[in-house]
Amino acid sequence: MGVPNPAAGIRGVEFGRAHLLSNIASNGGRAFGVRLRRYNERLAGREMSLLTAEEKPFLDVFLHEATTAPFTGPATKALHSIGVEYGDISYIAWAYEQETPRIDGVVGHAADGAPSLPWPNKQSALRRNDEIRHVWKERRQRGENPPRQNRPRD
């Protein structure tokens, strides 16, 4: 079957074997490096989301409640109903901060009712928080430290 072409569908980029080999031979591989860099630049904005489609709408409301007086609301009550506190999902909150820009300093939005809880129980919320903690640690090890105020407690 062959190796899949990572640049398939990118207009103006030819990755045929003969073409690549002739470029490498003629200019010491610079053309391939330039093409690879351009390909990576095009992919830079297409990283996978850390949050699931169910988590994002819930966190929009919950994190708004957690950061805006009176610091409670339907999403907070729903989370407390399964025994989860803000500190239990600090890495999930960090992921939300990475993916969702604040608008005029406000996190998320208010709602009259809570979106569905994305986790059926406390154990699944803690497990999900731990999954994202691993991503946070990997990024920290690569030197992608978030600013101090956005870091979850370690």
MODELLER restraints for C-alpha pairs under 7 A, 6 or more apart:
rsr = mdl.restraints
at = mdl.atoms
rsr.add(forms.Gaussian(group=physical.xy_distance, feature=features.Distance(at['CA:7:A'], at['CA:39:A']), mean=6.89, stdev=0.5))
rsr.add(forms.Gaussian(group=physical.xy_distance, feature=features.Distance(at['CA:20:A'], at['CA:32:A']), mean=6.85, stdev=0.5))
rsr.add(forms.Gaussian(group=physical.xy_distance, feature=features.Distance(at['CA:23:A'], at['CA:29:A']), mean=6.37, stdev=0.5))
rsr.add(forms.Gaussian(group=physical.xy_distance, feature=features.Distance(at['CA:23:A'], at['CA:31:A']), mean=6.18, stdev=0.5))
rsr.add(forms.Gaussian(group=physical.xy_distance, feature=features.Distance(at['CA:24:A'], at['CA:30:A']), mean=6.98, stdev=0.5))
rsr.add(forms.Gaussian(group=physical.xy_distance, feature=features.Distance(at['CA:24:A'], at['CA:32:A']), mean=6.92, stdev=0.5))
rsr.add(forms.Gaussian(group=physical.xy_distance, feature=features.Distance(at['CA:50:A'], at['CA:95:A']), mean=6.18, stdev=0.5))
rsr.add(forms.Gaussian(group=physical.xy_distance, feature=features.Distance(at['CA:51:A'], at['CA:95:A']), mean=6.90, stdev=0.5))
rsr.add(forms.Gaussian(group=physical.xy_distance, feature=features.Distance(at['CA:54:A'], at['CA:118:A']), mean=5.29, stdev=0.5))
rsr.add(forms.Gaussian(group=physical.xy_distance, feature=features.Distance(at['CA:55:A'], at['CA:118:A']), mean=5.29, stdev=0.5))
rsr.add(forms.Gaussian(group=physical.xy_distance, feature=features.Distance(at['CA:57:A'], at['CA:115:A']), mean=6.52, stdev=0.5))
rsr.add(forms.Gaussian(group=physical.xy_distance, feature=features.Distance(at['CA:58:A'], at['CA:114:A']), mean=6.92, stdev=0.5))
rsr.add(forms.Gaussian(group=physical.xy_distance, feature=features.Distance(at['CA:58:A'], at['CA:115:A']), mean=5.21, stdev=0.5))
rsr.add(forms.Gaussian(group=physical.xy_distance, feature=features.Distance(at['CA:58:A'], at['CA:116:A']), mean=6.66, stdev=0.5))
rsr.add(forms.Gaussian(group=physical.xy_distance, feature=features.Distance(at['CA:58:A'], at['CA:117:A']), mean=6.53, stdev=0.5))
rsr.add(forms.Gaussian(group=physical.xy_distance, feature=features.Distance(at['CA:60:A'], at['CA:108:A']), mean=4.14, stdev=0.5))
rsr.add(forms.Gaussian(group=physical.xy_distance, feature=features.Distance(at['CA:60:A'], at['CA:109:A']), mean=5.83, stdev=0.5))
rsr.add(forms.Gaussian(group=physical.xy_distance, feature=features.Distance(at['CA:61:A'], at['CA:75:A']), mean=6.32, stdev=0.5))
rsr.add(forms.Gaussian(group=physical.xy_distance, feature=features.Distance(at['CA:61:A'], at['CA:108:A']), mean=5.81, stdev=0.5))
rsr.add(forms.Gaussian(group=physical.xy_distance, feature=features.Distance(at['CA:61:A'], at['CA:109:A']), mean=5.41, stdev=0.5))
rsr.add(forms.Gaussian(group=physical.xy_distance, feature=features.Distance(at['CA:61:A'], at['CA:110:A']), mean=5.62, stdev=0.5))
rsr.add(forms.Gaussian(group=physical.xy_distance, feature=features.Distance(at['CA:61:A'], at['CA:111:A']), mean=6.37, stdev=0.5))
rsr.add(forms.Gaussian(group=physical.xy_distance, feature=features.Distance(at['CA:61:A'], at['CA:114:A']), mean=6.98, stdev=0.5))
rsr.add(forms.Gaussian(group=physical.xy_distance, feature=features.Distance(at['CA:62:A'], at['CA:75:A']), mean=4.97, stdev=0.5))
rsr.add(forms.Gaussian(group=physical.xy_distance, feature=features.Distance(at['CA:62:A'], at['CA:76:A']), mean=5.77, stdev=0.5))
rsr.add(forms.Gaussian(group=physical.xy_distance, feature=features.Distance(at['CA:63:A'], at['CA:107:A']), mean=6.36, stdev=0.5))
rsr.add(forms.Gaussian(group=physical.xy_distance, feature=features.Distance(at['CA:63:A'], at['CA:108:A']), mean=6.28, stdev=0.5))
rsr.add(forms.Gaussian(group=physical.xy_distance, feature=features.Distance(at['CA:64:A'], at['CA:107:A']), mean=5.08, stdev=0.5))
rsr.add(forms.Gaussian(group=physical.xy_distance, feature=features.Distance(at['CA:64:A'], at['CA:108:A']), mean=4.82, stdev=0.5))
rsr.add(forms.Gaussian(group=physical.xy_distance, feature=features.Distance(at['CA:64:A'], at['CA:109:A']), mean=5.46, stdev=0.5))
rsr.add(forms.Gaussian(group=physical.xy_distance, feature=features.Distance(at['CA:64:A'], at['CA:110:A']), mean=6.28, stdev=0.5))
rsr.add(forms.Gaussian(group=physical.xy_distance, feature=features.Distance(at['CA:65:A'], at['CA:71:A']), mean=5.08, stdev=0.5))
rsr.add(forms.Gaussian(group=physical.xy_distance, feature=features.Distance(at['CA:65:A'], at['CA:72:A']), mean=5.35, stdev=0.5))
rsr.add(forms.Gaussian(group=physical.xy_distance, feature=features.Distance(at['CA:65:A'], at['CA:73:A']), mean=6.07, stdev=0.5))
rsr.add(forms.Gaussian(group=physical.xy_distance, feature=features.Distance(at['CA:65:A'], at['CA:76:A']), mean=6.96, stdev=0.5))
rsr.add(forms.Gaussian(group=physical.xy_distance, feature=features.Distance(at['CA:65:A'], at['CA:110:A']), mean=6.99, stdev=0.5))
rsr.add(forms.Gaussian(group=physical.xy_distance, feature=features.Distance(at['CA:66:A'], at['CA:72:A']), mean=6.51, stdev=0.5))
rsr.add(forms.Gaussian(group=physical.xy_distance, feature=features.Distance(at['CA:74:A'], at['CA:113:A']), mean=5.50, stdev=0.5))
rsr.add(forms.Gaussian(group=physical.xy_distance, feature=features.Distance(at['CA:74:A'], at['CA:114:A']), mean=4.98, stdev=0.5))
rsr.add(forms.Gaussian(group=physical.xy_distance, feature=features.Distance(at['CA:75:A'], at['CA:114:A']), mean=4.55, stdev=0.5))
rsr.add(forms.Gaussian(group=physical.xy_distance, feature=features.Distance(at['CA:82:A'], at['CA:121:A']), mean=5.52, stdev=0.5))
rsr.add(forms.Gaussian(group=physical.xy_distance, feature=features.Distance(at['CA:82:A'], at['CA:122:A']), mean=5.62, stdev=0.5))
rsr.add(forms.Gaussian(group=physical.xy_distance, feature=features.Distance(at['CA:83:A'], at['CA:122:A']), mean=6.01, stdev=0.5))
rsr.add(forms.Gaussian(group=physical.xy_distance, feature=features.Distance(at['CA:84:A'], at['CA:122:A']), mean=5.87, stdev=0.5))
rsr.add(forms.Gaussian(group=physical.xy_distance, feature=features.Distance(at['CA:88:A'], at['CA:126:A']), mean=6.46, stdev=0.5))
rsr.add(forms.Gaussian(group=physical.xy_distance, feature=features.Distance(at['CA:89:A'], at['CA:126:A']), mean=6.81, stdev=0.5))
rsr.add(forms.Gaussian(group=physical.xy_distance, feature=features.Distance(at['CA:89:A'], at['CA:129:A']), mean=5.41, stdev=0.5))
rsr.add(forms.Gaussian(group=physical.xy_distance, feature=features.Distance(at['CA:90:A'], at['CA:152:A']), mean=5.42, stdev=0.5))
rsr.add(forms.Gaussian(group=physical.xy_distance, feature=features.Distance(at['CA:91:A'], at['CA:129:A']), mean=5.53, stdev=0.5))
rsr.add(forms.Gaussian(group=physical.xy_distance, feature=features.Distance(at['CA:91:A'], at['CA:132:A']), mean=5.88, stdev=0.5))
rsr.add(forms.Gaussian(group=physical.xy_distance, feature=features.Distance(at['CA:91:A'], at['CA:133:A']), mean=5.57, stdev=0.5))
rsr.add(forms.Gaussian(group=physical.xy_distance, feature=features.Distance(at['CA:91:A'], at['CA:152:A']), mean=5.79, stdev=0.5))
rsr.add(forms.Gaussian(group=physical.xy_distance, feature=features.Distance(at['CA:92:A'], at['CA:129:A']), mean=5.44, stdev=0.5))
rsr.add(forms.Gaussian(group=physical.xy_distance, feature=features.Distance(at['CA:92:A'], at['CA:132:A']), mean=6.35, stdev=0.5))
rsr.add(forms.Gaussian(group=physical.xy_distance, feature=features.Distance(at['CA:94:A'], at['CA:150:A']), mean=6.50, stdev=0.5))
rsr.add(forms.Gaussian(group=physical.xy_distance, feature=features.Distance(at['CA:94:A'], at['CA:151:A']), mean=6.71, stdev=0.5))
rsr.add(forms.Gaussian(group=physical.xy_distance, feature=features.Distance(at['CA:94:A'], at['CA:152:A']), mean=6.47, stdev=0.5))
rsr.add(forms.Gaussian(group=physical.xy_distance, feature=features.Distance(at['CA:119:A'], at['CA:125:A']), mean=5.52, stdev=0.5))
rsr.add(forms.Gaussian(group=physical.xy_distance, feature=features.Distance(at['CA:139:A'], at['CA:145:A']), mean=6.67, stdev=0.5))
